[in-house]
């Protein structure tokens, strides 16, 4: 199966953006993540008004991690081992083998989506929009170039 041009790039960029937001906002939880051919959507659940964040600083933070050329590892582990390393709140209980995506020395989380091998393959990261979409729910729309 051929990968689409941005496949893996958007997903890995989403992990970086989510990690940066989680490091800034204590109660931030990743909600929905969706990917189109040319853009990605990341929804964050938090009591903090994310519209007050400086989007240029967030974008620059993601770009800084991309430029570090970090390896991206994909590992499958039994659930009982994986739950010691990553938060499995979004993984259904019946899933017994967990695929973990680790951006070396930066982030580690369960994910079944495609990812790049190295952050330098992502390219330029751009936040297109941030909006409040519900009570304590904020949607980032982004792309890679």
BAPABA-269548 format. One record per residue (C-alpha): residue number from 0; x negated, y, z. Coordinates in steps of 0.1 Angstrom, whole numbers, plus 5000, padded with zeros to 4 digits. Layout:
N
NUM,X,Y,Z $
...
***
This chain:
145
0,5000,5000,5000 $
1,4986,5034,4990 $
2,4985,5061,5016 $
3,5000,5095,5009 $
4,4975,5124,5007 $
5,4982,5137,5043 $
6,4990,5103,5059 $
7,4968,5098,5089 $
8,4956,5134,5088 $
9,4989,5148,5101 $
10,4993,5121,5127 $
11,4958,5126,5141 $
12,4962,5163,5142 $
13,4994,5159,5161 $
14,4975,5139,5188 $
15,4950,5167,5191 $
16,4977,5194,5194 $
17,4997,5173,5220 $
18,4966,5168,5241 $
19,4957,5205,5241 $
20,4993,5214,5251 $
21,4993,5187,5278 $
22,4961,5201,5292 $
23,4975,5236,5294 $
24,5010,5228,5307 $
25,5013,5204,5336 $
26,5048,5192,5330 $
27,5045,5189,5292 $
28,5058,5157,5277 $
29,5057,5147,5241 $
30,5092,5142,5227 $
31,5098,5136,5190 $
32,5071,5134,5164 $
33,5080,5133,5127 $
34,5060,5135,5096 $
35,5069,5147,5061 $
36,5046,5145,5031 $
37,5032,5180,5037 $
38,5040,5188,5074 $
39,5044,5174,5108 $
40,5068,5181,5137 $
41,5059,5178,5174 $
42,5085,5184,5201 $
43,5074,5191,5236 $
44,5096,5189,5266 $
45,5087,5213,5294 $
46,5102,5239,5318 $
47,5075,5264,5306 $
48,5085,5287,5277 $
49,5060,5276,5251 $
50,5069,5306,5229 $
51,5047,5326,5252 $
52,5016,5306,5242 $
53,4991,5322,5218 $
54,4996,5301,5186 $
55,4963,5313,5172 $
56,4944,5301,5203 $
57,4962,5267,5200 $
58,4954,5265,5163 $
59,4918,5274,5170 $
60,4916,5248,5198 $
61,4928,5220,5174 $
62,4903,5232,5147 $
63,4875,5231,5172 $
64,4882,5194,5180 $
65,4885,5187,5143 $
66,4850,5202,5137 $
67,4835,5180,5164 $
68,4837,5151,5140 $
69,4850,5127,5166 $
70,4855,5090,5157 $
71,4890,5078,5159 $
72,4894,5042,5172 $
73,4925,5019,5168 $
74,4927,4990,5193 $
75,4954,4965,5200 $
76,4957,4953,5236 $
77,4982,4933,5256 $
78,5007,4955,5274 $
79,4995,4947,5309 $
80,4960,4959,5299 $
81,4972,4989,5279 $
82,4994,5003,5307 $
83,4963,5007,5328 $
84,4948,5031,5302 $
85,4978,5049,5286 $
86,5013,5061,5294 $
87,5038,5037,5279 $
88,5070,5056,5287 $
89,5080,5058,5250 $
90,5071,5022,5242 $
91,5101,4998,5245 $
92,5096,4970,5272 $
93,5099,4942,5246 $
94,5067,4954,5228 $
95,5040,4932,5243 $
96,5010,4942,5220 $
97,5001,4979,5222 $
98,4982,4997,5196 $
99,4961,5025,5212 $
100,4946,5053,5192 $
101,4916,5069,5208 $
102,4900,5101,5196 $
103,4866,5095,5212 $
104,4860,5114,5244 $
105,4891,5135,5239 $
106,4925,5116,5238 $
107,4939,5081,5241 $
108,4976,5072,5236 $
109,4998,5045,5222 $
110,5007,5050,5185 $
111,5018,5028,5155 $
112,5012,5055,5129 $
113,4983,5057,5105 $
114,4953,5077,5115 $
115,4920,5089,5100 $
116,4887,5073,5110 $
117,4871,5106,5120 $
118,4885,5140,5129 $
119,4865,5157,5101 $
120,4889,5140,5077 $
121,4919,5161,5089 $
122,4909,5193,5072 $
123,4923,5227,5081 $
124,4950,5227,5107 $
125,4978,5254,5105 $
126,5007,5259,5129 $
127,5036,5271,5108 $
128,5063,5277,5134 $
129,5072,5272,5171 $
130,5108,5274,5182 $
131,5130,5265,5211 $
132,5154,5238,5200 $
133,5172,5229,5232 $
134,5170,5231,5270 $
135,5133,5228,5278 $
136,5125,5215,5243 $
137,5101,5232,5219 $
138,5093,5223,5183 $
139,5060,5229,5166 $
140,5058,5226,5128 $
141,5023,5223,5114 $
142,5004,5212,5083 $
143,4969,5202,5072 $
144,4951,5215,5042 $
***
